[in-house]
Amino acid sequence: MFRFKQFTVQQDKTAMKVGTDGVLLGAWAPVAHNPYNVLDIGAGTGLVALMVAQRSNAEIEAIEIDGNAYEQCVENFEASPWGDRLFCYHASLDDYMEEWEEEFDLIVSNPPFYTEDYTSGKTERDLARFATSLPFEDLAEACGILLSENGVLAVILPYKEETRFRMLCREEGLFPFKITHVKGTPETEIKRSLMAFSRHETNDIATDELVIETARHQHTPEYIQLTRDFYLKM
């Protein structure tokens, strides 16, 4: 299990454990517009949804295709302080789209992104890791339909995928307004892109950089500030 300040994530049944990407997205995703409802696409353990629940008063729906991860997500939701407004569905994005009835003020996704022709031989881990289980094209198209007029889509992706995903979102009428480039240390290359999109195009995209560590286990003040409400030892 992984203990945070206000909730605990059980992860013994899931292929992908609590990681920095999920924590970054959960802490970074914009909530200043006070979303009424939130959708987490590809919830895994439920980490991102739980972090957004801590940061907002929104009702949150999550979808997870893997059966074991779905069961674990439900357990984590029910054990949290916000169980009355967290709901998980065992469904693929396509299945969910066939049944959806409302638009969302915030959509978050930490999608699988391994696109190489390699599989681990373990179905659950491959579902969680490989983009074939949730193609970026499908994610962008669904968000173009599901996002409310003033809603926000927040994702974390490998930096090398940023340009392609921005193009896919543009085709769906979604435009970036905030981007944070994430580096492990000051000397390393940009590893991740945190991106927030809306339906309103702007030429003034708020862009910044976040460095996680200056040395092993020496976190930067910026990373501490972002995550201190969650990590026990921050």
C-alpha positions in Angstrom: 0.0 0.0 0.0 1.0 3.6 -0.4 0.0 6.1 2.3 -0.7 9.7 1.6 -1.7 12.4 4.1 -5.4 12.0 3.7 -5.9 8.6 2.0 -4.3 5.3 1.3 -3.8 3.5 -2.0 -3.9 -0.3 -2.0 -2.1 -1.5 -5.1 -1.5 -5.3 -4.6 -4.0 -6.2 -7.4 -2.9 -3.7 -10.0 -0.1 -4.0 -12.6 0.9 -0.4 -12.5 1.7 0.9 -9.0 1.6 4.5 -7.6 4.2 6.5 -9.6 5.4 10.0 -10.0 3.4 10.6 -13.2 0.1 10.1 -11.4 1.1 12.2 -8.4 2.1 15.0 -10.8 -1.1 15.0 -12.7 -3.3 14.7 -9.5 -1.5 17.6 -7.9 -1.2 19.8 -11.1 -4.6 19.4 -12.9 -6.4 22.7 -12.8 -9.3 23.0 -10.4 -9.5 26.8 -10.0 -12.6 26.8 -12.2 -14.4 24.7 -9.5 -15.4 21.8 -11.6 -18.8 20.3 -10.7 -18.0 16.9 -12.1 -14.8 15.1 -13.2 -14.0 12.1 -15.3 -10.8 10.1 -14.9 -10.1 8.0 -18.0 -7.9 5.0 -17.2 -8.1 5.2 -13.4 -5.8 2.4 -12.4 -5.6 2.4 -8.6 -7.7 5.6 -8.5 -4.8 7.7 -7.4 -5.5 10.7 -9.7 -9.2 10.8 -8.9 -8.5 10.6 -5.2 -6.1 13.5 -5.4 -8.6 15.6 -7.3 -11.2 14.7 -4.8 -9.0 16.1 -2.0 -8.5 19.3 -4.0 -12.1 19.9 -5.0 -15.8 19.3 -4.1 -16.5 17.7 -7.4 -18.3 14.4 -8.1 -15.9 12.2 -9.8 -16.4 9.3 -12.2 -13.6 7.0 -13.2 -13.4 4.3 -15.9 -11.0 1.4 -15.8 -10.8 -1.5 -18.4 -8.8 -4.0 -16.3 -10.9 -6.1 -13.9 -8.3 -6.3 -11.1 -7.5 -2.6 -11.3 -11.2 -1.8 -11.3 -11.8 -3.8 -8.1 -8.8 -2.1 -6.4 -10.0 1.3 -7.5 -13.4 0.7 -6.0 -11.8 -0.4 -2.8 -9.6 2.7 -2.6 -12.6 5.0 -3.4 -14.8 3.4 -0.7 -12.0 3.6 1.9 -11.3 7.3 1.3 -12.9 10.3 3.0 -14.7 11.1 -0.3 -16.3 7.7 -1.0 -19.8 9.3 -1.4 -18.7 11.3 -4.5 -16.3 8.8 -6.2 -17.6 6.2 -8.6 -15.7 3.8 -10.8 -17.0 1.9 -13.8 -15.5 -1.3 -15.3 -15.5 -0.3 -18.9 -13.4 0.6 -21.9 -13.6 4.1 -23.2 -15.7 3.0 -26.2 -18.2 1.2 -23.9 -18.4 4.2 -21.6 -19.1 6.5 -24.6 -22.1 4.4 -25.6 -23.7 5.0 -22.2 -22.6 8.6 -21.3 -25.2 11.1 -20.5 -23.4 14.2 -19.3 -20.5 16.5 -20.1 -17.6 17.0 -17.6 -16.0 20.2 -16.3 -12.7 18.4 -15.8 -11.3 15.3 -17.5 -8.0 13.8 -16.3 -6.0 11.0 -17.8 -2.6 9.4 -17.2 -2.9 7.2 -20.3 -0.7 4.3 -21.4 1.9 5.5 -23.7 4.4 2.7 -24.6 4.0 2.4 -28.4 6.9 0.1 -29.1 6.1 -3.4 -30.5 7.0 -5.1 -27.2 4.8 -6.9 -24.8 5.7 -8.1 -21.3 3.5 -11.3 -21.7 1.4 -10.1 -18.8 -2.0 -8.8 -20.1 -2.8 -6.6 -17.2 0.6 -4.8 -17.3 0.4 -4.4 -21.0 -3.1 -2.8 -20.8 -1.8 -0.3 -18.3 1.5 0.5 -20.2 0.7 0.3 -23.9 -1.0 2.9 -26.0 -2.7 0.2 -28.0 -5.2 -0.2 -25.2 -6.1 3.6 -25.3 -4.9 5.2 -28.5 -4.3 8.9 -28.2 -6.6 9.4 -31.2 -9.5 7.8 -29.2 -8.7 9.8 -26.1 -8.7 13.1 -27.9 -11.9 12.3 -29.8 -13.7 11.3 -26.7 -12.6 14.4 -24.8 -13.8 16.5 -27.7 -17.3 15.0 -27.0 -17.3 14.7 -23.3 -15.8 18.1 -22.2 -18.2 20.8 -21.2 -18.1 24.3 -22.8 -15.8 25.7 -20.1 -14.3 22.4 -19.1 -10.6 21.5 -18.8 -8.7 18.4 -20.1 -5.5 17.6 -18.1 -3.1 14.9 -19.2 0.5 13.8 -18.6 2.4 12.4 -21.5 6.0 11.7 -22.6 7.5 15.0 -23.9 8.1 13.3 -27.3 4.4 12.8 -27.7 3.4 16.4 -26.9 3.3 17.8 -30.5 1.2 14.9 -31.8 -1.3 15.0 -29.0 -1.7 18.7 -29.4 -2.5 18.2 -33.1 -5.0 15.5 -32.3 -6.7 17.7 -29.7 -6.8 20.7 -32.2 -8.7 18.5 -34.6 -11.3 18.0 -31.8 -11.5 21.8 -31.0 -9.3 21.5 -27.9 -6.4 23.9 -27.4 -3.7 24.1 -24.7 -3.6 26.9 -22.3 -1.1 25.6 -19.7 1.9 23.4 -20.2 4.5 22.3 -17.6 7.6 20.4 -18.8 9.0 18.0 -16.3 12.6 17.1 -15.8 14.1 14.6 -13.3 17.1 16.7 -12.5 18.4 20.1 -13.8 20.8 18.3 -16.1 18.5 15.8 -17.7 16.3 16.2 -20.7 12.6 17.0 -20.5 10.8 13.7 -19.7 7.1 14.6 -19.4 4.6 17.2 -20.5 1.7 18.2 -18.2 -0.9 19.8 -20.5 -4.2 21.5 -19.9 -6.7 22.1 -22.8 -9.9 24.0 -23.1 -12.3 24.8 -26.0 -11.0 28.4 -26.1 -7.9 29.0 -28.2 -5.2 31.3 -26.9 -1.9 32.5 -28.2 -0.7 33.1 -24.6 0.0 29.5 -23.4 1.3 29.5 -19.8 4.4 27.4 -20.1 6.9 26.6 -17.3 9.3 23.9 -16.2 9.3 21.7 -13.2 12.5 19.9 -11.9 11.8 17.1 -9.5 15.2 16.6 -7.8 18.5 18.4 -7.5 20.1 15.1 -6.4 18.9 11.7 -5.3 16.0 12.2 -2.8 16.7 16.0 -2.7 13.5 17.4 -4.0 13.3 20.9 -5.4 11.2 23.6 -3.6 8.8 23.7 -6.6 8.1 19.9 -6.4 7.7 20.1 -2.7 5.2 22.9 -3.0 3.2 21.0 -5.6 3.0 17.8 -3.7 3.2 18.7 0.0 -0.5 18.3 0.6 -0.2 14.6 -0.4 3.1 13.0 0.4 3.6 12.2 4.1 7.2 13.3 4.3 7.0 16.5 2.3 
